[in-house]
Amino acid sequence: MVGRRGEVALDGAAHGAKIHFAAKGEWTFPAGTVFVKDFKLPVDDTNPNVLRRLETRLLVCDTNGSVYGASYKWRADNSDADLVNAGTNEDITITTATGTRLQRWYYPGRQDCLTCHTPQSGGVLGVKTRQLNGDFKYPSGVTDNQLRAWNHLGLFDTKLNEAALPRFARPVNITNTAAPLELRVRSYLDANCAQCHRPGGVGAFFDARFDTPLKLQNLVNGPVANQLGIAGARIIVPGDTNKSILLRRFSLVGDNQMPPLARNRVDEPAVAVIARWIASLRPAAPTLPKGWSQADIGSASSPGEASYLNGSYNLIAANDDIWESADSILFASRSLSGDGEITAHVAAMQYTDPWAKAGVMLREDFSPGAKYALMAITGNGGYTFQWRPIADTNCRNADGPPLNVPRWVKLVRKGDTITGFVSLDGIDWRQVDSMTFPMKKTIHAGLGLSGHNNTMLNSTLFDNVVVKP
């Protein structure tokens, strides 16, 4: 963001209430705490000291553990500021060395505040151990570690051992050339993305929090919900900036930009550092667990991709349908001999068609017309149990109404009988149907995806996948 932020002020620890300190994660603030931020914009490229005061934002901790926010837009003469009820843009004239340019500024409405200040993030952003573990020059002229200063003021509900401060996490500015690239990038993602990109946050598949180790963040070779039409795209593809969606979305303004709100310019220095880090990573292709393999069955407009990372399987395909006498499907599987079952949670499914299908499958072979049974979630939120009892003939089905998220599916094979189940929690299962038809003793058990749209890539994420012999 181009805006120059003033100090964050804290008020309202009423009746002796204290801030609940946590070495990692979020702090908890007493009801009545108010945070204030003042935004000023440099309006002369030739003189950075020429500033225009734009807005002051307030964030208030209420009595039920939530927060609410408000922004006040300053009048041109700075005599007063007016509450912004609905988000609005203003094009501000900036003086340059050769003339002028326009800089768009977004003033958030009250509902906009809750886009980032989410319950999952604790509501308050930035004011936490790792972000305040650094020196600050106070108005008195004293420079001190902010955690130590707050500790001396008695703001916490516990007395900090100040000797431990150096051991607390300490992110760095992305422009800090003395720090390693990885530390600079992960610090930037923590400050700009972690409020949403965390467990329980938005429907994206990575965790931007600095406290989460890189190998568990699902950043490198992590799956994406929308590939933006780029085959082989991941959150970060080691050594490949063109296929790294994180870099692509940071480089956009408008549709598909990230962060999606209150950003009207590309942060060019940050994008350059992120690109350097991605280019420095040693290429490593996504893989499947030992014993698993993938197969494009039938026609597909481009080769499908199946990968495994930190307990989740990501299938990406642009294909037609699992239907009639020949299938078009991406299938990731392992062998199953005799009786057994396969269970999976469909964690996320990109919408490419109402009849896109993603689920668990038992299949005799990889030919398009093979015998199979499928228990799948559909693009319209419903579910379907499908089977082909005779090779190269039309399949049959039993469909069900929409399921609430989360969505679990299971197939059980006992002798020649295969039964399909669905569940909302992976504990209480509802039988959809059961069919009896012979297949070979050793078959393939795995995950199937058909986007029902060969012009668009469908990305689906499965977790809690279990195959039992």
Solvent accessible surface area in square Angstrom, and as a share of the most:
residue,aa,sasa,rsa
1,M,99,0.44
2,V,58,0.33
3,G,9,0.09
4,R,113,0.41
5,R,126,0.46
6,G,31,0.30
7,E,110,0.50
8,V,72,0.42
9,A,54,0.42
10,L,47,0.24
11,D,98,0.51
12,G,21,0.21
13,A,45,0.35
14,A,50,0.39
15,H,195,0.87
16,G,60,0.58
17,A,40,0.31
18,K,96,0.41
19,I,2,0.01
20,H,96,0.43
21,F,23,0.10
22,A,25,0.19
23,A,48,0.37
24,K,145,0.61
25,G,26,0.25
26,E,44,0.20
27,W,10,0.03
28,T,84,0.49
29,F,21,0.09
30,P,17,0.11
31,A,49,0.38
32,G,36,0.34
33,T,1,0.01
34,V,38,0.22
35,F,10,0.04
36,V,49,0.28
37,K,47,0.20
38,D,28,0.15
39,F,0,0.00
40,K,75,0.32
41,L,0,0.00
42,P,31,0.20
43,V,26,0.15
44,D,27,0.14
45,D,79,0.41
46,T,85,0.49
47,N,60,0.31
48,P,79,0.50
49,N,124,0.64
50,V,59,0.34
51,L,64,0.32
52,R,74,0.27
53,R,80,0.29
54,L,0,0.00
55,E,0,0.00
56,T,18,0.11
57,R,41,0.15
58,L,53,0.27
59,L,15,0.07
60,V,26,0.15
61,C,10,0.06
62,D,38,0.20
63,T,130,0.75
64,N,119,0.61
65,G,72,0.69
66,S,55,0.35
67,V,16,0.09
68,Y,98,0.37
69,G,3,0.03
70,A,11,0.08
71,S,0,0.00
72,Y,69,0.26
73,K,63,0.27
74,W,44,0.15
75,R,115,0.42
76,A,105,0.82
77,D,104,0.54
78,N,79,0.40
79,S,78,0.50
80,D,70,0.36
81,A,18,0.14
82,D,64,0.33
83,L,68,0.34
84,V,11,0.06
85,N,110,0.57
86,A,76,0.59
87,G,34,0.33
88,T,56,0.32
89,N,74,0.38
90,E,40,0.18
91,D,68,0.35
92,I,6,0.03
93,T,79,0.46
94,I,1,0.00
95,T,60,0.35
96,T,28,0.16
97,A,91,0.70
98,T,137,0.80
99,G,36,0.35
100,T,94,0.55
101,R,74,0.27
102,L,119,0.59
103,Q,9,0.04
104,R,114,0.41
105,W,11,0.04
106,Y,42,0.16
107,Y,0,0.00
108,P,8,0.05
109,G,3,0.03
110,R,98,0.36
111,Q,141,0.62
112,D,29,0.15
113,C,19,0.11
114,L,75,0.37
115,T,64,0.37
116,C,31,0.18
117,H,39,0.17
118,T,21,0.12
119,P,122,0.77
120,Q,86,0.38
121,S,0,0.00
122,G,41,0.39
123,G,4,0.03
124,V,10,0.06
125,L,51,0.25
126,G,33,0.31
127,V,12,0.07
128,K,13,0.05
129,T,2,0.01
130,R,8,0.03
131,Q,58,0.26
132,L,17,0.08
133,N,7,0.03
134,G,13,0.12
135,D,93,0.48
136,F,64,0.27
137,K,143,0.61
138,Y,56,0.21
139,P,131,0.82
140,S,92,0.60
141,G,44,0.43
142,V,90,0.52
143,T,79,0.46
144,D,29,0.15
145,N,11,0.06
146,Q,38,0.17
147,L,0,0.00
148,R,75,0.28
149,A,16,0.12
150,W,32,0.11
151,N,3,0.02
152,H,117,0.52
153,L,129,0.64
154,G,28,0.27
155,L,45,0.23
156,F,10,0.04
157,D,73,0.38
158,T,66,0.39
159,K,153,0.65
160,L,17,0.09
161,N,95,0.49
162,E,52,0.23
163,A,75,0.58
164,A,15,0.12
165,L,6,0.03
166,P,113,0.71
167,R,182,0.66
168,F,43,0.18
169,A,39,0.30
170,R,133,0.49
171,P,23,0.14
172,V,36,0.21
173,N,99,0.51
174,I,14,0.07
175,T,81,0.47
176,N,57,0.29
177,T,115,0.67
178,A,99,0.77
179,A,14,0.11
180,P,88,0.55
181,L,37,0.19
182,E,70,0.31
183,L,51,0.25
184,R,10,0.04
185,V,0,0.00
186,R,25,0.09
187,S,4,0.02
188,Y,30,0.12
189,L,1,0.00
190,D,9,0.05
191,A,62,0.48
192,N,47,0.24
193,C,13,0.08
194,A,3,0.02
195,Q,23,0.10
196,C,22,0.13
197,H,21,0.10
198,R,21,0.08
199,P,88,0.56
200,G,61,0.59
201,G,30,0.29
202,V,71,0.41
203,G,70,0.67
204,A,37,0.28
205,F,24,0.10
206,F,21,0.09
207,D,15,0.08
208,A,0,0.00
209,R,70,0.25
210,F,24,0.10
211,D,45,0.23
212,T,19,0.11
213,P,69,0.44
214,L,40,0.20
215,K,158,0.67
216,L,94,0.47
217,Q,1,0.00
218,N,24,0.12
219,L,0,0.00
220,V,42,0.24
221,N,18,0.09
222,G,0,0.00
223,P,6,0.04
224,V,4,0.02
225,A,41,0.32
226,N,62,0.32
227,Q,3,0.01
228,L,45,0.22
229,G,70,0.68
230,I,29,0.15
231,A,59,0.46
232,G,18,0.17
233,A,0,0.00
234,R,6,0.02
235,I,11,0.06
236,I,0,0.00
237,V,24,0.14
238,P,7,0.04
239,G,37,0.35
240,D,40,0.21
241,T,44,0.25
242,N,109,0.56
243,K,79,0.33
244,S,0,0.00
245,I,6,0.03
246,L,15,0.07
247,L,16,0.08
248,R,86,0.31
249,R,56,0.21
250,F,11,0.05
251,S,46,0.29
252,L,55,0.28
253,V,80,0.46
254,G,44,0.42
255,D,129,0.67
256,N,64,0.33
257,Q,15,0.07
258,M,49,0.22
259,P,32,0.20
260,P,83,0.52
261,L,46,0.23
262,A,24,0.18
263,R,28,0.10
264,N,47,0.24
265,R,109,0.40
266,V,36,0.21
267,D,47,0.25
268,E,113,0.51
269,P,79,0.50
270,A,1,0.01
271,V,23,0.13
272,A,53,0.41
273,V,13,0.07
274,I,0,0.00
275,A,26,0.20
276,R,134,0.49
277,W,6,0.02
278,I,0,0.00
279,A,64,0.50
280,S,73,0.47
281,L,35,0.17
282,R,215,0.78
283,P,101,0.64
284,A,59,0.46
285,A,81,0.63
286,P,52,0.32
287,T,91,0.53
288,L,35,0.17
289,P,36,0.23
290,K,207,0.88
291,G,61,0.59
292,W,35,0.12
293,S,58,0.38
294,Q,74,0.33
295,A,21,0.16
296,D,59,0.31
297,I,3,0.02
298,G,35,0.34
299,S,70,0.45
300,A,42,0.32
301,S,71,0.46
302,S,34,0.22
303,P,111,0.70
304,G,6,0.06
305,E,42,0.19
306,A,9,0.07
307,S,5,0.03
308,Y,80,0.30
309,L,46,0.23
310,N,67,0.34
311,G,34,0.32
312,S,17,0.11
313,Y,14,0.05
314,N,2,0.01
315,L,0,0.00
316,I,2,0.01
317,A,1,0.01
318,A,4,0.03
319,N,1,0.00
320,D,56,0.29
321,D,28,0.15
322,I,1,0.00
323,W,93,0.33
324,E,101,0.45
325,S,46,0.29
326,A,60,0.46
327,D,4,0.02
328,S,6,0.04
329,I,2,0.01
330,L,0,0.00
331,F,1,0.00
332,A,0,0.00
333,S,2,0.01
334,R,79,0.29
335,S,64,0.41
336,L,2,0.01
337,S,61,0.40
338,G,18,0.18
339,D,73,0.38
340,G,10,0.09
341,E,41,0.18
342,I,0,0.00
343,T,19,0.11
344,A,0,0.00
345,H,24,0.11
346,V,0,0.00
347,A,32,0.25
348,A,24,0.18
349,M,32,0.14
350,Q,34,0.15
351,Y,130,0.49
352,T,11,0.06
353,D,32,0.17
354,P,55,0.35
355,W,105,0.37
356,A,0,0.00
357,K,5,0.02
358,A,0,0.00
359,G,0,0.00
360,V,0,0.00
361,M,0,0.00
362,L,0,0.00
363,R,0,0.00
364,E,24,0.11
365,D,47,0.24
366,F,80,0.33
367,S,52,0.34
368,P,55,0.34
369,G,5,0.05
370,A,2,0.02
371,K,37,0.16
372,Y,0,0.00
373,A,0,0.00
374,L,1,0.00
375,M,0,0.00
376,A,0,0.00
377,I,0,0.00
378,T,2,0.01
379,G,16,0.16
380,N,79,0.40
381,G,16,0.15
382,G,5,0.05
383,Y,5,0.02
384,T,0,0.00
385,F,0,0.00
386,Q,2,0.01
387,W,17,0.06
388,R,0,0.00
389,P,18,0.11
390,I,104,0.53
391,A,44,0.34
392,D,103,0.53
393,T,54,0.32
394,N,97,0.50
395,C,10,0.06
396,R,131,0.48
397,N,58,0.30
398,A,25,0.19
399,D,73,0.38
400,G,20,0.19
401,P,79,0.50
402,P,101,0.64
403,L,30,0.15
404,N,113,0.58
405,V,110,0.63
406,P,54,0.34
407,R,29,0.11
408,W,38,0.13
409,V,0,0.00
410,K,29,0.12
411,L,0,0.00
412,V,40,0.23
413,R,13,0.05
414,K,149,0.63
415,G,42,0.41
416,D,67,0.35
417,T,45,0.26
418,I,2,0.01
419,T,18,0.10
420,G,0,0.00
421,F,39,0.16
422,V,2,0.01
423,S,5,0.03
424,L,83,0.41
425,D,67,0.35
426,G,23,0.22
427,I,137,0.69
428,D,105,0.54
429,W,66,0.23
430,R,141,0.52
431,Q,103,0.46
432,V,32,0.18
433,D,38,0.20
434,S,38,0.24
435,M,55,0.24
436,T,96,0.56
437,F,10,0.04
438,P,81,0.51
439,M,22,0.10
440,K,120,0.51
441,K,149,0.63
442,T,72,0.42
443,I,1,0.00
444,H,47,0.21
445,A,0,0.00
446,G,0,0.00
447,L,0,0.00
448,G,0,0.00
449,L,0,0.00
450,S,0,0.00
451,G,0,0.00
452,H,66,0.29
453,N,36,0.18
454,N,63,0.32
455,T,123,0.71
456,M,91,0.41
457,L,24,0.12
458,N,0,0.00
459,S,1,0.01
460,T,0,0.00
461,L,14,0.07
462,F,0,0.00
463,D,31,0.16
464,N,80,0.41
465,V,25,0.15
466,V,70,0.40
467,V,21,0.12
468,K,107,0.45
469,P,124,0.78
